[in-house]
């Protein structure tokens, strides 16, 4: 059963938020010098809970995400 556009939007928004928070958390860890300008190297995260595997697969099929294996996904940059 295909997901509604609203469900896909909510799932993609949750994914982007989780990715951003994960990157911010990594950047704020001790040991990173603020002078080096190093950015987070986190590109792939596990899909947030609360959405079925079918929704994530549909986002992959539509080109919004790329499956990285093991339940991890990469956000495809917007065109």
Residue pairs with C-beta under 8 A, 6 or more apart in sequence:
1 54
2 58
3 11
3 54
3 55
3 58
7 51
7 55
8 55
8 58
8 59
8 62
8 64
10 51
11 47
11 48
11 51
11 55
11 56
11 59
12 59
12 64
12 65
14 48
14 50
14 51
15 45
15 47
15 48
15 59
15 65
15 73
15 75
16 75
18 45
18 48
19 42
19 45
19 75
22 40
22 42
22 45
23 39
23 40
23 42
24 40
26 40
26 41
26 42
27 38
27 39
27 40
32 38
43 74
43 75
44 68
44 72
44 73
44 74
45 72
45 73
46 71
46 72
46 73
47 53
47 56
47 71
47 72
47 73
56 65
56 67
56 73
57 67
59 65
59 73
60 66
60 67
60 73
63 76
64 75
64 76
65 73
65 74
65 75
65 76
66 73
66 74
66 76
67 73
68 74
